[in-house]
Amino acid sequence: MLSSLFRRAFVLSVGSGMLIAALVTGLPAAQAQEPNEIVIKNFMFSPMSLTVKVGTTVTWKNMDGEPHTVVNDAGIFHSAALDQNDTYQFKFDKPGIYKVLCGIHPYMKATITVQ
Ligand SMILES: [Cu+2]
């Protein structure tokens, strides 16, 4: 009885906190995804394939509460564990097709094509 009351108060306070956070981060506009940025969200890279020109720096941003890494299967680059809102950048100086996965969740995959 008492615990359910507490739980209700907790849900209410979390709910209003999220509303405030949504209002704060919602201004000035919903964050548009930057070009050459890959967002990690819901255990997925988005977009899963990206084509860029040689010399482009690609940014990965982890939106999940879980840590993720950005790992090239050929060992060309390898990020540290990214916590929520952490970013990792890599500059692609050579053309090619670069397979990327999360070292913690290897089923998370993306492909960067550099032309
Ligand atoms: Cu992961």
Backbone and ligand atoms as CSV (ligand in chain L), in Angstrom:
chain,resi,resn,atom,element,x,y,z
A,1,MET,N,N,0.859,-1.197,0.000
A,1,MET,CA,C,0.000,0.000,0.000
A,1,MET,C,C,0.887,1.236,0.000
A,2,LEU,N,N,1.714,1.319,1.052
A,2,LEU,CA,C,2.623,2.459,1.132
A,2,LEU,C,C,3.625,2.412,-0.023
A,3,SER,N,N,4.120,1.194,-0.307
A,3,SER,CA,C,5.121,1.088,-1.365
A,3,SER,C,C,4.538,1.460,-2.718
A,4,SER,N,N,3.278,1.125,-2.931
A,4,SER,CA,C,2.679,1.489,-4.211
A,4,SER,C,C,2.538,3.005,-4.316
A,5,LEU,N,N,2.319,3.629,-3.188
A,5,LEU,CA,C,2.245,5.094,-3.168
A,5,LEU,C,C,3.598,5.680,-3.553
A,6,PHE,N,N,4.649,5.103,-2.970
A,6,PHE,CA,C,5.998,5.563,-3.291
A,6,PHE,C,C,6.294,5.365,-4.764
A,7,ARG,N,N,5.891,4.197,-5.247
A,7,ARG,CA,C,6.156,3.881,-6.641
A,7,ARG,C,C,5.445,4.887,-7.552
A,8,ARG,N,N,4.240,5.233,-7.155
A,8,ARG,CA,C,3.468,6.183,-7.944
A,8,ARG,C,C,4.167,7.545,-7.957
A,9,ALA,N,N,4.619,7.956,-6.767
A,9,ALA,CA,C,5.317,9.246,-6.671
A,9,ALA,C,C,6.582,9.212,-7.518
A,10,PHE,N,N,7.262,8.083,-7.498
A,10,PHE,CA,C,8.502,7.949,-8.282
A,10,PHE,C,C,8.190,8.065,-9.770
A,11,VAL,N,N,7.166,7.351,-10.207
A,11,VAL,CA,C,6.792,7.388,-11.626
A,11,VAL,C,C,6.437,8.807,-12.023
A,12,LEU,N,N,5.680,9.470,-11.154
A,12,LEU,CA,C,5.281,10.851,-11.457
A,12,LEU,C,C,6.504,11.751,-11.572
A,13,SER,N,N,7.442,11.614,-10.624
A,13,SER,CA,C,8.604,12.497,-10.649
A,13,SER,C,C,9.503,12.186,-11.839
A,14,VAL,N,N,9.636,10.915,-12.186
A,14,VAL,CA,C,10.428,10.564,-13.369
A,14,VAL,C,C,9.757,11.126,-14.613
A,15,GLY,N,N,8.427,10.972,-14.654
A,15,GLY,CA,C,7.680,11.469,-15.809
A,15,GLY,C,C,7.855,12.959,-16.000
A,16,SER,N,N,7.740,13.724,-14.920
A,16,SER,CA,C,7.862,15.173,-15.085
A,16,SER,C,C,9.308,15.550,-15.389
A,17,GLY,N,N,10.248,14.797,-14.827
A,17,GLY,CA,C,11.655,15.055,-15.148
A,17,GLY,C,C,11.924,14.845,-16.614
A,18,MET,N,N,11.326,13.798,-17.182
A,18,MET,CA,C,11.518,13.537,-18.607
A,18,MET,C,C,10.864,14.624,-19.441
A,19,LEU,N,N,9.724,15.094,-18.960
A,19,LEU,CA,C,9.038,16.158,-19.687
A,19,LEU,C,C,9.922,17.402,-19.722
A,20,ILE,N,N,10.513,17.736,-18.564
A,20,ILE,CA,C,11.389,18.907,-18.504
A,20,ILE,C,C,12.596,18.696,-19.413
A,21,ALA,N,N,13.172,17.496,-19.350
A,21,ALA,CA,C,14.325,17.210,-20.204
A,21,ALA,C,C,13.942,17.336,-21.669
A,22,ALA,N,N,12.747,16.854,-22.012
A,22,ALA,CA,C,12.298,16.936,-23.402
A,22,ALA,C,C,12.115,18.389,-23.802
A,23,LEU,N,N,11.589,19.187,-22.890
A,23,LEU,CA,C,11.405,20.606,-23.199
A,23,LEU,C,C,12.744,21.293,-23.391
A,24,VAL,N,N,13.687,20.999,-22.493
A,24,VAL,CA,C,14.993,21.649,-22.563
A,24,VAL,C,C,15.725,21.235,-23.828
A,25,THR,N,N,15.792,19.919,-24.076
A,25,THR,CA,C,16.542,19.465,-25.242
A,25,THR,C,C,15.747,19.686,-26.525
A,26,GLY,N,N,14.411,19.831,-26.390
A,26,GLY,CA,C,13.576,20.045,-27.568
A,26,GLY,C,C,13.775,21.424,-28.182
A,27,LEU,N,N,14.201,22.375,-27.388
A,27,LEU,CA,C,14.517,23.701,-27.906
A,27,LEU,C,C,15.949,23.693,-28.418
A,28,PRO,N,N,16.388,24.416,-29.313
A,28,PRO,CA,C,15.612,25.249,-30.214
A,28,PRO,C,C,14.911,24.443,-31.302
A,29,ALA,N,N,15.300,23.212,-31.475
A,29,ALA,CA,C,14.622,22.348,-32.444
A,29,ALA,C,C,15.054,20.938,-32.124
A,30,ALA,N,N,14.289,19.990,-32.557
A,30,ALA,CA,C,14.721,18.607,-32.402
A,30,ALA,C,C,16.071,18.475,-33.103
A,31,GLN,N,N,17.046,17.937,-32.397
A,31,GLN,CA,C,18.401,17.874,-32.943
A,31,GLN,C,C,18.417,17.125,-34.268
A,32,ALA,N,N,18.711,17.836,-35.303
A,32,ALA,CA,C,18.861,17.188,-36.596
A,32,ALA,C,C,20.181,16.431,-36.593
A,33,GLN,N,N,20.166,15.300,-37.233
A,33,GLN,CA,C,21.394,14.518,-37.305
A,33,GLN,C,C,22.379,15.218,-38.222
A,34,GLU,N,N,23.607,15.342,-37.754
A,34,GLU,CA,C,24.642,15.992,-38.553
A,34,GLU,C,C,24.971,15.115,-39.749
A,35,PRO,N,N,25.424,15.735,-40.845
A,35,PRO,CA,C,25.925,14.913,-41.941
A,35,PRO,C,C,27.183,14.169,-41.483
A,36,ASN,N,N,27.389,13.003,-42.012
A,36,ASN,CA,C,28.557,12.193,-41.644
A,36,ASN,C,C,28.553,11.810,-40.164
A,37,GLU,N,N,27.374,11.735,-39.607
A,37,GLU,CA,C,27.249,11.285,-38.228
A,37,GLU,C,C,26.425,9.998,-38.204
A,38,ILE,N,N,26.900,9.059,-37.433
A,38,ILE,CA,C,26.158,7.822,-37.222
A,38,ILE,C,C,25.745,7.782,-35.764
A,39,VAL,N,N,24.454,7.682,-35.559
A,39,VAL,CA,C,23.930,7.617,-34.203
A,39,VAL,C,C,23.803,6.152,-33.804
A,40,ILE,N,N,24.173,5.863,-32.577
A,40,ILE,CA,C,23.987,4.516,-32.030
A,40,ILE,C,C,22.811,4.596,-31.078
A,41,LYS,N,N,21.751,3.899,-31.436
A,41,LYS,CA,C,20.528,3.987,-30.643
A,41,LYS,C,C,19.786,2.666,-30.740
A,42,ASN,N,N,19.247,2.229,-29.606
A,42,ASN,CA,C,18.498,0.974,-29.568
A,42,ASN,C,C,19.319,-0.187,-30.146
A,43,PHE,N,N,20.616,-0.193,-29.820
A,43,PHE,CA,C,21.523,-1.271,-30.235
A,43,PHE,C,C,21.604,-1.384,-31.760
A,44,MET,N,N,21.561,-0.224,-32.408
A,44,MET,CA,C,21.706,-0.193,-33.863
A,44,MET,C,C,22.506,1.034,-34.268
A,45,PHE,N,N,23.279,0.866,-35.332
A,45,PHE,CA,C,23.896,2.017,-35.970
A,45,PHE,C,C,22.875,2.613,-36.935
A,46,SER,N,N,22.788,3.923,-36.949
A,46,SER,CA,C,21.848,4.573,-37.856
A,46,SER,C,C,22.488,5.825,-38.463
A,47,PRO,N,N,22.681,5.901,-39.764
A,47,PRO,CA,C,22.308,4.879,-40.740
A,47,PRO,C,C,23.242,3.674,-40.670
A,48,MET,N,N,22.794,2.562,-41.214
A,48,MET,CA,C,23.632,1.358,-41.222
A,48,MET,C,C,24.630,1.382,-42.365
A,49,SER,N,N,24.394,2.209,-43.356
A,49,SER,CA,C,25.407,2.385,-44.400
A,49,SER,C,C,25.513,3.861,-44.735
A,50,LEU,N,N,26.756,4.269,-44.934
A,50,LEU,CA,C,27.042,5.683,-45.168
A,50,LEU,C,C,28.135,5.751,-46.225
A,51,THR,N,N,27.959,6.650,-47.181
A,51,THR,CA,C,28.963,6.855,-48.211
A,51,THR,C,C,29.518,8.268,-48.071
A,52,VAL,N,N,30.843,8.352,-47.989
A,52,VAL,CA,C,31.488,9.663,-47.811
A,52,VAL,C,C,32.662,9.776,-48.782
A,53,LYS,N,N,33.159,11.000,-48.920
A,53,LYS,CA,C,34.331,11.228,-49.756
A,53,LYS,C,C,35.599,11.024,-48.939
A,54,VAL,N,N,36.672,10.712,-49.636
A,54,VAL,CA,C,37.983,10.580,-48.987
A,54,VAL,C,C,38.287,11.873,-48.224
A,55,GLY,N,N,38.806,11.723,-47.027
A,55,GLY,CA,C,39.145,12.880,-46.209
A,55,GLY,C,C,38.039,13.293,-45.255
A,56,THR,N,N,36.935,12.563,-45.291
A,56,THR,CA,C,35.797,12.893,-44.412
A,56,THR,C,C,36.004,12.316,-43.019
A,57,THR,N,N,35.659,13.117,-42.051
A,57,THR,CA,C,35.634,12.620,-40.672
A,57,THR,C,C,34.214,12.198,-40.327
A,58,VAL,N,N,34.084,10.963,-39.905
A,58,VAL,CA,C,32.770,10.440,-39.507
A,58,VAL,C,C,32.703,10.436,-37.981
A,59,THR,N,N,31.564,10.844,-37.477
A,59,THR,CA,C,31.336,10.890,-36.031
A,59,THR,C,C,30.279,9.860,-35.648
A,60,TRP,N,N,30.588,9.092,-34.632
A,60,TRP,CA,C,29.597,8.182,-34.048
A,60,TRP,C,C,29.193,8.762,-32.706
A,61,LYS,N,N,27.903,8.722,-32.427
A,61,LYS,CA,C,27.418,9.201,-31.132
A,61,LYS,C,C,26.522,8.145,-30.507
A,62,ASN,N,N,26.844,7.788,-29.283
A,62,ASN,CA,C,26.052,6.776,-28.584
A,62,ASN,C,C,24.916,7.439,-27.808
A,63,MET,N,N,23.691,7.133,-28.198
A,63,MET,CA,C,22.520,7.676,-27.506
A,63,MET,C,C,21.970,6.688,-26.480
A,64,ASP,N,N,22.482,5.470,-26.477
A,64,ASP,CA,C,21.970,4.448,-25.563
A,64,ASP,C,C,22.551,4.621,-24.164
A,65,GLY,N,N,21.819,4.107,-23.180
A,65,GLY,CA,C,22.330,4.066,-21.822
A,65,GLY,C,C,23.357,2.971,-21.623
A,66,GLU,N,N,23.483,2.112,-22.603
A,66,GLU,CA,C,24.467,1.021,-22.569
A,66,GLU,C,C,25.726,1.459,-23.306
A,67,PRO,N,N,26.897,1.022,-22.849
A,67,PRO,CA,C,28.104,1.347,-23.599
A,67,PRO,C,C,28.185,0.571,-24.909
A,68,HIS,N,N,28.745,1.216,-25.912
A,68,HIS,CA,C,29.003,0.585,-27.202
A,68,HIS,C,C,30.408,0.980,-27.648
A,69,THR,N,N,30.960,0.205,-28.564
A,69,THR,CA,C,32.235,0.575,-29.173
A,69,THR,C,C,32.068,0.616,-30.683
A,70,VAL,N,N,33.013,1.265,-31.325
A,70,VAL,CA,C,33.035,1.359,-32.789
A,70,VAL,C,C,34.318,0.671,-33.240
A,71,VAL,N,N,34.152,-0.490,-33.862
A,71,VAL,CA,C,35.306,-1.322,-34.195
A,71,VAL,C,C,35.294,-1.640,-35.682
A,72,ASN,N,N,36.414,-1.422,-36.333
A,72,ASN,CA,C,36.557,-1.845,-37.730
A,72,ASN,C,C,37.033,-3.288,-37.746
A,73,ASP,N,N,36.414,-4.116,-38.585
A,73,ASP,CA,C,36.754,-5.542,-38.568
A,73,ASP,C,C,38.163,-5.814,-39.083
A,74,ALA,N,N,38.739,-4.852,-39.820
A,74,ALA,CA,C,40.111,-5.014,-40.301
A,74,ALA,C,C,41.127,-4.395,-39.346
A,75,GLY,N,N,40.662,-3.883,-38.220
A,75,GLY,CA,C,41.568,-3.350,-37.202
A,75,GLY,C,C,42.129,-1.977,-37.512
A,76,ILE,N,N,41.493,-1.248,-38.422
A,76,ILE,CA,C,42.007,0.074,-38.800
A,76,ILE,C,C,41.683,1.114,-37.720
A,77,PHE,N,N,40.552,0.950,-37.083
A,77,PHE,CA,C,40.228,1.847,-35.957
A,77,PHE,C,C,39.403,1.078,-34.935
A,78,HIS,N,N,39.415,1.613,-33.720
A,78,HIS,CA,C,38.779,0.929,-32.598
A,78,HIS,C,C,38.563,1.970,-31.510
A,79,SER,N,N,37.326,2.247,-31.196
A,79,SER,CA,C,37.054,3.247,-30.149
A,79,SER,C,C,37.151,2.605,-28.774
A,80,ALA,N,N,37.237,3.473,-27.766
A,80,ALA,CA,C,37.035,3.010,-26.393
A,80,ALA,C,C,35.534,2.797,-26.207
A,81,ALA,N,N,35.133,2.280,-25.076
A,81,ALA,CA,C,33.701,2.128,-24.791
A,81,ALA,C,C,33.082,3.522,-24.699
A,82,LEU,N,N,32.017,3.712,-25.446
A,82,LEU,CA,C,31.322,5.000,-25.439
A,82,LEU,C,C,30.140,4.917,-24.488
A,83,ASP,N,N,30.124,5.805,-23.520
A,83,ASP,CA,C,28.955,5.900,-22.658
A,83,ASP,C,C,27.916,6.785,-23.347
A,84,GLN,N,N,26.804,6.947,-22.684
A,84,GLN,CA,C,25.720,7.723,-23.292
A,84,GLN,C,C,26.200,9.132,-23.630
A,85,ASN,N,N,25.901,9.547,-24.851
A,85,ASN,CA,C,26.247,10.865,-25.400
A,85,ASN,C,C,27.729,11.030,-25.725
A,86,ASP,N,N,28.534,9.994,-25.525
A,86,ASP,CA,C,29.934,10.059,-25.955
A,86,ASP,C,C,30.004,9.954,-27.474
A,87,THR,N,N,31.047,10.551,-28.036
A,87,THR,CA,C,31.248,10.464,-29.477
A,87,THR,C,C,32.630,9.899,-29.782
A,88,TYR,N,N,32.748,9.362,-30.970
A,88,TYR,CA,C,34.027,8.873,-31.489
A,88,TYR,C,C,34.140,9.353,-32.929
A,89,GLN,N,N,35.333,9.777,-33.308
A,89,GLN,CA,C,35.530,10.253,-34.674
A,89,GLN,C,C,36.680,9.522,-35.332
A,90,PHE,N,N,36.519,9.293,-36.625
A,90,PHE,CA,C,37.606,8.733,-37.419
A,90,PHE,C,C,37.608,9.409,-38.779
A,91,LYS,N,N,38.800,9.783,-39.210
A,91,LYS,CA,C,38.948,10.421,-40.520
A,91,LYS,C,C,39.373,9.367,-41.538
A,92,PHE,N,N,38.607,9.260,-42.606
A,92,PHE,CA,C,38.867,8.256,-43.634
A,92,PHE,C,C,39.719,8.870,-44.739
A,93,ASP,N,N,40.973,8.486,-44.758
A,93,ASP,CA,C,41.924,9.039,-45.730
A,93,ASP,C,C,42.088,8.170,-46.965
A,94,LYS,N,N,41.554,6.962,-46.924
A,94,LYS,CA,C,41.718,6.055,-48.063
A,94,LYS,C,C,40.360,5.532,-48.511
A,95,PRO,N,N,40.172,5.441,-49.832
A,95,PRO,CA,C,38.917,4.878,-50.309
A,95,PRO,C,C,38.815,3.396,-49.949
A,96,GLY,N,N,37.606,2.942,-49.808
A,96,GLY,CA,C,37.402,1.530,-49.492
A,96,GLY,C,C,36.055,1.325,-48.844
A,97,ILE,N,N,35.811,0.082,-48.517
A,97,ILE,CA,C,34.577,-0.280,-47.816
A,97,ILE,C,C,34.986,-0.748,-46.425
A,98,TYR,N,N,34.510,-0.033,-45.442
A,98,TYR,CA,C,34.903,-0.280,-44.068
A,98,TYR,C,C,33.724,-0.867,-43.296
A,99,LYS,N,N,33.914,-2.075,-42.835
A,99,LYS,CA,C,32.882,-2.716,-42.012
A,99,LYS,C,C,33.105,-2.304,-40.561
A,100,VAL,N,N,32.007,-1.950,-39.920
A,100,VAL,CA,C,32.067,-1.479,-38.543
A,100,VAL,C,C,31.116,-2.325,-37.711
A,101,LEU,N,N,31.543,-2.637,-36.515
A,101,LEU,CA,C,30.648,-3.319,-35.592
A,101,LEU,C,C,30.893,-2.822,-34.182
A,102,CYS,N,N,29.996,-3.207,-33.290
A,102,CYS,CA,C,30.204,-2.904,-31.870
A,102,CYS,C,C,30.927,-4.101,-31.260
A,103,GLY,N,N,32.036,-3.850,-30.600
A,103,GLY,CA,C,32.821,-4.928,-30.019
A,103,GLY,C,C,32.103,-5.634,-28.882
A,104,ILE,N,N,31.147,-4.949,-28.266
A,104,ILE,CA,C,30.396,-5.530,-27.150
A,104,ILE,C,C,29.187,-6.315,-27.668
A,105,HIS,N,N,28.589,-5.813,-28.724
A,105,HIS,CA,C,27.412,-6.447,-29.336
A,105,HIS,C,C,27.701,-6.622,-30.830
A,106,PRO,N,N,28.409,-7.672,-31.195
A,106,PRO,CA,C,28.913,-7.795,-32.585
A,106,PRO,C,C,27.821,-7.911,-33.644
A,107,TYR,N,N,26.582,-8.132,-33.207
A,107,TYR,CA,C,25.493,-8.153,-34.192
A,107,TYR,C,C,25.139,-6.751,-34.663
A,108,MET,N,N,25.661,-5.732,-33.987
A,108,MET,CA,C,25.463,-4.342,-34.428
A,108,MET,C,C,26.477,-4.048,-35.526
A,109,LYS,N,N,25.989,-3.786,-36.724
A,109,LYS,CA,C,26.896,-3.640,-37.854
A,109,LYS,C,C,26.553,-2.404,-38.680
A,110,ALA,N,N,27.578,-1.862,-39.307
A,110,ALA,CA,C,27.398,-0.755,-40.248
A,110,ALA,C,C,28.508,-0.821,-41.270
A,111,THR,N,N,28.286,-0.173,-42.394
A,111,THR,CA,C,29.277,-0.140,-43.460
A,111,THR,C,C,29.506,1.300,-43.894
A,112,ILE,N,N,30.773,1.696,-43.925
A,112,ILE,CA,C,31.137,3.024,-44.420
A,112,ILE,C,C,31.835,2.815,-45.763
A,113,THR,N,N,31.306,3.433,-46.788
A,113,THR,CA,C,31.941,3.392,-48.101
A,113,THR,C,C,32.625,4.730,-48.328
A,114,VAL,N,N,33.932,4.674,-48.589
A,114,VAL,CA,C,34.713,5.887,-48.813
A,114,VAL,C,C,35.144,5.915,-50.268
A,115,GLN,N,N,34.786,6.988,-50.937
A,115,GLN,CA,C,35.052,7.101,-52.381
A,115,GLN,C,C,36.069,8.184,-52.652
L,1,CU,CU,CU,27.139,-2.252,-28.429
